[in-house]
């Protein structure tokens, strides 16, 4: 059944963003976080595109995400580690676990071991074994491909960044790990001292701007498109949508689009978002509802029922306008979109 919603993914922009991040990573290899279904854009589409561009290291959250990528034959690491329930998948060999607790390390050893990655907590207090435990030999005997940590505040210029970097750097040569990896998208911009052997960008791959100084390097990737269900004329003085939050100041041509917050087009964009047609910005009128929005199409008299409009979805601008994080705007795009 043809969907009335499309999510157009600009593969050239995706490739360009990875290449830019690879350049910024200097001598470090540049991987890709493709968790959460490729940040909402389709993990298989994203991984295939980036593999063709030269990316060799991919990161997902859980084993179901890894299994979905297994047919591609890529090198995939599972960031959420290794529960007892995950052992059959881990033993199948289509991905490496990122071990993050002493219990997971014991489980991996007892299950026969093999190549793994390990997460070290350098101050975020989320996932990872402690720096002290690593120094005390917790990882001795493991076949570690990549020793990993994660920056908590890389999008800000704060002292915590350097404390985490120094803690991680203190483990250089303390384990059998072939590589070390610290920097996420924002961490790449902190400079060569943060790059180590492998960087792991996520948001920036998909057109998000994690730090203002990265804006000139990245291109928009995701373009939501919605079909017009009805074009109508709203007389001056009448209202549109729930709670009548918008009143027509003059007779206004309005298009009702098949898009709403159930599709990830956030209610916070009510009265703030816009569609675009041939470079003309068409403002969202009134409240975003579950499945529908209204836009002012007075400037485009030829637009009619069945036509398609592209939403203005620059992530940084939409985030600044709505107060919703770029991550949520991107990963919230729901499954009712046909991916292109």
C-alpha beads as a LAMMPS data file, in Angstrom:
LAMMPS data file: protein, C-alpha beads

340 atoms
339 bonds

1 atom types
1 bond types

-500.0 500.0 xlo xhi
-500.0 500.0 ylo yhi
-500.0 500.0 zlo zhi

Masses

1 110.0

Atoms # bond

1 1 1 0.000 0.000 0.000
2 1 1 1.662 3.289 -1.044
3 1 1 2.251 5.416 2.038
4 1 1 1.176 9.070 2.186
5 1 1 4.448 9.834 3.972
6 1 1 8.006 9.571 2.646
7 1 1 11.342 10.001 4.356
8 1 1 13.867 10.919 1.725
9 1 1 17.432 10.107 2.766
10 1 1 20.114 12.016 0.893
11 1 1 22.763 9.309 0.552
12 1 1 25.250 11.708 -1.005
13 1 1 24.935 14.003 2.023
14 1 1 25.309 11.026 4.364
15 1 1 28.488 9.990 2.567
16 1 1 29.770 13.563 2.548
17 1 1 29.193 13.886 6.305
18 1 1 31.088 10.674 7.052
19 1 1 33.959 11.768 4.825
20 1 1 34.085 15.148 6.581
21 1 1 34.118 13.472 9.993
22 1 1 36.802 11.059 8.815
23 1 1 38.952 14.029 7.785
24 1 1 38.347 15.741 11.123
25 1 1 39.335 12.501 12.876
26 1 1 42.864 12.850 11.536
27 1 1 44.864 9.641 11.795
28 1 1 42.089 7.851 13.710
29 1 1 39.696 5.551 11.877
30 1 1 36.137 6.851 11.673
31 1 1 33.295 4.487 12.520
32 1 1 29.535 5.039 12.631
33 1 1 26.812 4.695 15.242
34 1 1 23.821 3.160 13.455
35 1 1 21.776 2.309 16.543
36 1 1 18.067 3.160 16.826
37 1 1 17.542 2.024 13.226
38 1 1 20.230 4.303 11.889
39 1 1 18.963 7.210 14.022
40 1 1 15.565 6.691 12.435
41 1 1 16.686 6.696 8.801
42 1 1 16.988 2.938 8.304
43 1 1 20.017 1.073 9.646
44 1 1 20.505 -1.118 6.577
45 1 1 20.318 1.835 4.188
46 1 1 22.740 3.845 6.328
47 1 1 25.206 1.001 6.888
48 1 1 25.283 0.007 3.215
49 1 1 25.877 3.626 2.198
50 1 1 28.674 4.191 4.693
51 1 1 30.329 0.849 3.978
52 1 1 30.551 1.854 0.320
53 1 1 32.149 5.125 1.446
54 1 1 34.819 3.236 3.371
55 1 1 33.462 2.956 6.922
56 1 1 34.554 -0.288 8.587
57 1 1 33.280 -0.055 12.188
58 1 1 29.591 0.078 13.092
59 1 1 27.941 0.408 16.505
60 1 1 24.422 -0.615 17.542
61 1 1 22.651 -0.647 20.890
62 1 1 21.444 -4.250 21.193
63 1 1 21.675 -7.690 19.642
64 1 1 18.419 -7.425 17.691
65 1 1 19.870 -4.395 15.903
66 1 1 23.068 -6.324 15.227
67 1 1 21.148 -9.303 13.856
68 1 1 19.269 -7.036 11.446
69 1 1 22.619 -5.974 9.954
70 1 1 24.102 -9.483 9.889
71 1 1 23.326 -10.107 6.186
72 1 1 25.609 -7.203 5.274
73 1 1 28.668 -8.934 6.732
74 1 1 29.950 -5.807 8.494
75 1 1 32.021 -5.385 11.648
76 1 1 29.432 -4.521 14.283
77 1 1 29.799 -3.860 18.018
78 1 1 26.888 -4.078 20.471
79 1 1 27.155 -1.191 22.930
80 1 1 24.739 -2.572 25.533
81 1 1 26.923 -5.524 26.281
82 1 1 26.046 -9.109 27.018
83 1 1 23.083 -10.319 29.038
84 1 1 22.681 -14.047 29.662
85 1 1 19.876 -13.989 27.081
86 1 1 22.283 -12.597 24.493
87 1 1 24.804 -15.430 24.603
88 1 1 23.345 -17.449 21.678
89 1 1 23.460 -14.375 19.449
90 1 1 26.947 -13.458 20.619
91 1 1 28.212 -16.983 19.968
92 1 1 26.785 -16.824 16.424
93 1 1 29.596 -14.410 15.621
94 1 1 27.813 -11.682 13.651
95 1 1 28.807 -8.977 16.156
96 1 1 31.129 -8.286 19.083
97 1 1 29.885 -7.498 22.586
98 1 1 31.016 -4.316 24.291
99 1 1 31.451 -5.743 27.783
100 1 1 30.685 -3.241 30.534
101 1 1 30.481 -5.098 33.878
102 1 1 32.595 -7.695 35.696
103 1 1 29.619 -10.062 35.402
104 1 1 29.555 -9.686 31.629
105 1 1 33.294 -10.309 31.472
106 1 1 32.877 -13.511 33.497
107 1 1 29.940 -14.582 31.314
108 1 1 32.005 -14.028 28.163
109 1 1 35.006 -15.912 29.524
110 1 1 32.880 -18.820 30.775
111 1 1 31.091 -19.000 27.435
112 1 1 34.301 -19.509 25.512
113 1 1 35.347 -15.918 25.004
114 1 1 36.744 -14.604 21.770
115 1 1 37.195 -11.104 20.409
116 1 1 35.274 -8.428 22.316
117 1 1 35.229 -4.734 23.045
118 1 1 35.136 -3.260 26.562
119 1 1 33.479 -0.086 27.862
120 1 1 35.298 1.869 30.576
121 1 1 33.505 4.451 32.693
122 1 1 35.632 7.596 32.865
123 1 1 33.075 9.732 34.658
124 1 1 29.707 9.535 32.916
125 1 1 28.469 6.939 35.419
126 1 1 26.335 5.147 32.886
127 1 1 27.888 1.978 31.427
128 1 1 31.382 0.634 31.919
129 1 1 33.902 -0.973 34.216
130 1 1 35.952 1.320 36.411
131 1 1 39.368 2.669 35.520
132 1 1 40.661 1.222 38.804
133 1 1 39.398 -2.275 37.966
134 1 1 41.120 -2.119 34.594
135 1 1 44.385 -1.083 36.253
136 1 1 43.948 -3.938 38.750
137 1 1 43.825 -6.505 35.952
138 1 1 40.093 -7.130 35.429
139 1 1 40.628 -7.393 31.675
140 1 1 43.726 -9.559 31.770
141 1 1 43.502 -12.444 29.317
142 1 1 40.659 -10.981 27.248
143 1 1 41.026 -10.655 23.489
144 1 1 40.050 -6.994 23.244
145 1 1 39.615 -5.334 19.880
146 1 1 38.623 -1.868 21.139
147 1 1 38.702 -0.263 24.583
148 1 1 35.885 2.289 24.611
149 1 1 34.716 5.159 26.777
150 1 1 32.120 7.877 26.249
151 1 1 32.228 11.648 26.784
152 1 1 29.401 13.114 28.838
153 1 1 29.725 16.782 27.844
154 1 1 31.587 16.934 24.529
155 1 1 29.051 19.417 23.163
156 1 1 30.181 21.908 25.826
157 1 1 33.561 23.425 26.658
158 1 1 33.860 22.167 30.220
159 1 1 36.661 20.805 32.391
160 1 1 35.017 17.385 32.548
161 1 1 36.080 16.677 28.965
162 1 1 39.747 16.849 29.857
163 1 1 39.255 14.835 33.044
164 1 1 37.630 12.045 31.054
165 1 1 40.267 12.190 28.342
166 1 1 43.093 12.010 30.876
167 1 1 41.470 9.099 32.726
168 1 1 41.077 7.191 29.483
169 1 1 44.583 8.025 28.278
170 1 1 45.987 6.664 31.536
171 1 1 44.935 3.193 30.360
172 1 1 47.117 3.319 27.249
173 1 1 49.182 0.141 27.236
174 1 1 47.474 -1.211 30.367
175 1 1 45.380 -3.744 28.418
176 1 1 45.733 -5.969 25.380
177 1 1 43.294 -3.791 23.428
178 1 1 44.299 -3.256 19.812
179 1 1 42.593 0.145 19.684
180 1 1 41.156 2.833 21.954
181 1 1 38.048 4.907 21.193
182 1 1 36.602 7.903 23.063
183 1 1 35.190 10.564 20.733
184 1 1 31.570 10.763 19.631
185 1 1 30.395 13.373 17.079
186 1 1 31.072 16.355 19.326
187 1 1 34.223 14.758 20.700
188 1 1 35.771 14.749 17.235
189 1 1 35.708 18.554 17.297
190 1 1 37.608 18.669 20.602
191 1 1 40.830 17.897 18.780
192 1 1 43.408 15.217 18.101
193 1 1 44.005 14.403 21.779
194 1 1 40.457 13.014 21.926
195 1 1 40.617 10.918 18.752
196 1 1 42.815 8.019 19.931
197 1 1 42.543 5.193 17.345
198 1 1 38.848 5.239 16.405
199 1 1 36.067 7.825 16.515
200 1 1 32.373 6.925 16.752
201 1 1 30.175 9.690 15.267
202 1 1 26.406 9.419 15.420
203 1 1 24.289 12.583 15.219
204 1 1 26.689 14.440 12.926
205 1 1 26.487 11.686 10.308
206 1 1 22.793 12.407 9.925
207 1 1 23.038 16.175 9.596
208 1 1 22.809 17.127 13.264
209 1 1 25.119 19.850 14.541
210 1 1 26.542 18.735 17.904
211 1 1 28.734 21.818 18.262
212 1 1 28.420 25.170 16.451
213 1 1 31.983 24.893 15.119
214 1 1 30.974 21.806 13.098
215 1 1 28.146 23.485 11.166
216 1 1 30.164 24.261 8.049
217 1 1 31.242 20.641 7.628
218 1 1 27.850 18.893 7.604
219 1 1 24.846 18.609 5.291
220 1 1 21.189 17.836 5.924
221 1 1 20.388 14.165 5.319
222 1 1 16.740 13.578 6.334
223 1 1 13.841 15.138 4.421
224 1 1 10.329 14.197 5.617
225 1 1 7.747 14.543 2.848
226 1 1 3.976 14.495 3.273
227 1 1 1.091 14.334 0.846
228 1 1 -1.686 16.923 0.709
229 1 1 -5.004 15.346 1.743
230 1 1 -7.118 18.433 1.215
231 1 1 -6.775 22.038 0.094
232 1 1 -9.316 24.409 1.559
233 1 1 -10.046 28.117 1.861
234 1 1 -10.289 29.398 5.422
235 1 1 -12.181 32.706 5.657
236 1 1 -10.757 35.625 7.627
237 1 1 -11.608 35.296 11.318
238 1 1 -11.995 31.506 11.343
239 1 1 -9.622 29.160 13.189
240 1 1 -7.681 26.044 12.323
241 1 1 -7.024 22.950 14.410
242 1 1 -7.327 21.896 18.020
243 1 1 -7.943 24.605 20.610
244 1 1 -8.314 27.170 17.825
245 1 1 -4.812 28.522 18.397
246 1 1 -4.535 30.125 14.943
247 1 1 -7.008 32.585 13.491
248 1 1 -6.909 33.538 9.824
249 1 1 -6.018 37.253 9.531
250 1 1 -7.341 37.178 5.961
251 1 1 -8.815 34.611 3.610
252 1 1 -6.109 31.895 3.608
253 1 1 -5.459 28.859 1.420
254 1 1 -4.694 25.948 3.721
255 1 1 -3.358 22.480 2.890
256 1 1 -3.948 19.609 5.290
257 1 1 -0.993 17.205 5.288
258 1 1 -0.826 13.552 6.272
259 1 1 1.703 14.133 9.074
260 1 1 1.526 14.517 12.838
261 1 1 3.174 13.821 16.158
262 1 1 2.489 10.078 15.843
263 1 1 4.918 10.229 12.912
264 1 1 7.532 12.063 14.964
265 1 1 6.656 15.549 13.737
266 1 1 6.646 17.030 17.196
267 1 1 3.767 18.962 18.741
268 1 1 6.396 21.481 19.850
269 1 1 6.605 22.566 16.183
270 1 1 3.034 23.874 16.309
271 1 1 3.039 27.336 14.776
272 1 1 6.825 27.105 14.301
273 1 1 7.485 24.506 11.618
274 1 1 6.997 24.820 7.880
275 1 1 6.813 22.938 4.624
276 1 1 8.696 24.026 1.514
277 1 1 7.617 24.115 -2.140
278 1 1 10.003 25.347 -4.834
279 1 1 11.908 27.332 -2.233
280 1 1 8.772 28.936 -0.775
281 1 1 8.340 28.471 2.985
282 1 1 4.802 27.445 3.943
283 1 1 4.218 27.947 7.700
284 1 1 2.506 25.372 9.904
285 1 1 -0.781 26.819 11.175
286 1 1 -2.112 26.003 14.620
287 1 1 -1.547 22.795 16.528
288 1 1 0.247 19.743 15.228
289 1 1 -2.194 16.897 15.860
290 1 1 -1.631 13.151 15.959
291 1 1 -1.880 12.498 12.226
292 1 1 -2.425 15.883 10.553
293 1 1 -0.984 19.355 10.203
294 1 1 -2.170 22.456 8.364
295 1 1 0.101 24.733 6.331
296 1 1 -0.484 28.061 4.626
297 1 1 -0.292 27.510 0.845
298 1 1 -1.606 30.903 -0.220
299 1 1 1.717 31.595 -1.951
300 1 1 1.415 28.419 -4.054
301 1 1 -1.915 28.496 -5.923
302 1 1 -1.092 25.420 -8.027
303 1 1 -0.658 23.044 -5.078
304 1 1 -3.525 20.571 -4.941
305 1 1 -4.786 17.413 -3.277
306 1 1 -2.339 14.557 -3.867
307 1 1 0.727 16.796 -4.258
308 1 1 3.755 16.279 -2.028
309 1 1 5.466 18.817 0.215
310 1 1 8.885 18.585 1.825
311 1 1 9.047 19.641 5.459
312 1 1 11.608 22.232 6.522
313 1 1 13.595 19.898 8.781
314 1 1 17.019 21.392 9.343
315 1 1 17.776 19.720 12.658
316 1 1 19.658 22.536 14.363
317 1 1 17.101 25.165 13.359
318 1 1 14.113 22.981 14.275
319 1 1 15.689 22.189 17.625
320 1 1 16.378 25.852 18.381
321 1 1 12.798 26.788 17.459
322 1 1 11.028 23.986 19.313
323 1 1 13.285 23.256 22.268
324 1 1 13.348 19.569 21.269
325 1 1 16.801 17.995 20.958
326 1 1 18.150 17.199 17.507
327 1 1 18.420 13.553 18.581
328 1 1 14.711 13.345 19.380
329 1 1 13.682 15.137 16.190
330 1 1 15.651 12.597 14.172
331 1 1 15.128 9.296 15.969
332 1 1 11.432 10.002 16.543
333 1 1 10.556 9.803 12.850
334 1 1 8.166 6.872 12.920
335 1 1 7.652 3.769 10.821
336 1 1 4.715 5.131 8.845
337 1 1 7.239 6.829 6.560
338 1 1 8.278 4.999 3.438
339 1 1 12.077 5.279 3.411
340 1 1 13.641 6.354 0.130

Bonds

1 1 1 2
2 1 2 3
3 1 3 4
4 1 4 5
5 1 5 6
6 1 6 7
7 1 7 8
8 1 8 9
9 1 9 10
10 1 10 11
11 1 11 12
12 1 12 13
13 1 13 14
14 1 14 15
15 1 15 16
16 1 16 17
17 1 17 18
18 1 18 19
19 1 19 20
20 1 20 21
21 1 21 22
22 1 22 23
23 1 23 24
24 1 24 25
25 1 25 26
26 1 26 27
27 1 27 28
28 1 28 29
29 1 29 30
30 1 30 31
31 1 31 32
32 1 32 33
33 1 33 34
34 1 34 35
35 1 35 36
36 1 36 37
37 1 37 38
38 1 38 39
39 1 39 40
40 1 40 41
41 1 41 42
42 1 42 43
43 1 43 44
44 1 44 45
45 1 45 46
46 1 46 47
47 1 47 48
48 1 48 49
49 1 49 50
50 1 50 51
51 1 51 52
52 1 52 53
53 1 53 54
54 1 54 55
55 1 55 56
56 1 56 57
57 1 57 58
58 1 58 59
59 1 59 60
60 1 60 61
61 1 61 62
62 1 62 63
63 1 63 64
64 1 64 65
65 1 65 66
66 1 66 67
67 1 67 68
68 1 68 69
69 1 69 70
70 1 70 71
71 1 71 72
72 1 72 73
73 1 73 74
74 1 74 75
75 1 75 76
76 1 76 77
77 1 77 78
78 1 78 79
79 1 79 80
80 1 80 81
81 1 81 82
82 1 82 83
83 1 83 84
84 1 84 85
85 1 85 86
86 1 86 87
87 1 87 88
88 1 88 89
89 1 89 90
90 1 90 91
91 1 91 92
92 1 92 93
93 1 93 94
94 1 94 95
95 1 95 96
96 1 96 97
97 1 97 98
98 1 98 99
99 1 99 100
100 1 100 101
101 1 101 102
102 1 102 103
103 1 103 104
104 1 104 105
105 1 105 106
106 1 106 107
107 1 107 108
108 1 108 109
109 1 109 110
110 1 110 111
111 1 111 112
112 1 112 113
113 1 113 114
114 1 114 115
115 1 115 116
116 1 116 117
117 1 117 118
118 1 118 119
119 1 119 120
120 1 120 121
121 1 121 122
122 1 122 123
123 1 123 124
124 1 124 125
125 1 125 126
126 1 126 127
127 1 127 128
128 1 128 129
129 1 129 130
130 1 130 131
131 1 131 132
132 1 132 133
133 1 133 134
134 1 134 135
135 1 135 136
136 1 136 137
137 1 137 138
138 1 138 139
139 1 139 140
140 1 140 141
141 1 141 142
142 1 142 143
143 1 143 144
144 1 144 145
145 1 145 146
146 1 146 147
147 1 147 148
148 1 148 149
149 1 149 150
150 1 150 151
151 1 151 152
152 1 152 153
153 1 153 154
154 1 154 155
155 1 155 156
156 1 156 157
157 1 157 158
158 1 158 159
159 1 159 160
160 1 160 161
161 1 161 162
162 1 162 163
163 1 163 164
164 1 164 165
165 1 165 166
166 1 166 167
167 1 167 168
168 1 168 169
169 1 169 170
170 1 170 171
171 1 171 172
172 1 172 173
173 1 173 174
174 1 174 175
175 1 175 176
176 1 176 177
177 1 177 178
178 1 178 179
179 1 179 180
180 1 180 181
181 1 181 182
182 1 182 183
183 1 183 184
184 1 184 185
185 1 185 186
186 1 186 187
187 1 187 188
188 1 188 189
189 1 189 190
190 1 190 191
191 1 191 192
192 1 192 193
193 1 193 194
194 1 194 195
195 1 195 196
196 1 196 197
197 1 197 198
198 1 198 199
199 1 199 200
200 1 200 201
201 1 201 202
202 1 202 203
203 1 203 204
204 1 204 205
205 1 205 206
206 1 206 207
207 1 207 208
208 1 208 209
209 1 209 210
210 1 210 211
211 1 211 212
212 1 212 213
213 1 213 214
214 1 214 215
215 1 215 216
216 1 216 217
217 1 217 218
218 1 218 219
219 1 219 220
220 1 220 221
221 1 221 222
222 1 222 223
223 1 223 224
224 1 224 225
225 1 225 226
226 1 226 227
227 1 227 228
228 1 228 229
229 1 229 230
230 1 230 231
231 1 231 232
232 1 232 233
233 1 233 234
234 1 234 235
235 1 235 236
236 1 236 237
237 1 237 238
238 1 238 239
239 1 239 240
240 1 240 241
241 1 241 242
242 1 242 243
243 1 243 244
244 1 244 245
245 1 245 246
246 1 246 247
247 1 247 248
248 1 248 249
249 1 249 250
250 1 250 251
251 1 251 252
252 1 252 253
253 1 253 254
254 1 254 255
255 1 255 256
256 1 256 257
257 1 257 258
258 1 258 259
259 1 259 260
260 1 260 261
261 1 261 262
262 1 262 263
263 1 263 264
264 1 264 265
265 1 265 266
266 1 266 267
267 1 267 268
268 1 268 269
269 1 269 270
270 1 270 271
271 1 271 272
272 1 272 273
273 1 273 274
274 1 274 275
275 1 275 276
276 1 276 277
277 1 277 278
278 1 278 279
279 1 279 280
280 1 280 281
281 1 281 282
282 1 282 283
283 1 283 284
284 1 284 285
285 1 285 286
286 1 286 287
287 1 287 288
288 1 288 289
289 1 289 290
290 1 290 291
291 1 291 292
292 1 292 293
293 1 293 294
294 1 294 295
295 1 295 296
296 1 296 297
297 1 297 298
298 1 298 299
299 1 299 300
300 1 300 301
301 1 301 302
302 1 302 303
303 1 303 304
304 1 304 305
305 1 305 306
306 1 306 307
307 1 307 308
308 1 308 309
309 1 309 310
310 1 310 311
311 1 311 312
312 1 312 313
313 1 313 314
314 1 314 315
315 1 315 316
316 1 316 317
317 1 317 318
318 1 318 319
319 1 319 320
320 1 320 321
321 1 321 322
322 1 322 323
323 1 323 324
324 1 324 325
325 1 325 326
326 1 326 327
327 1 327 328
328 1 328 329
329 1 329 330
330 1 330 331
331 1 331 332
332 1 332 333
333 1 333 334
334 1 334 335
335 1 335 336
336 1 336 337
337 1 337 338
338 1 338 339
339 1 339 340
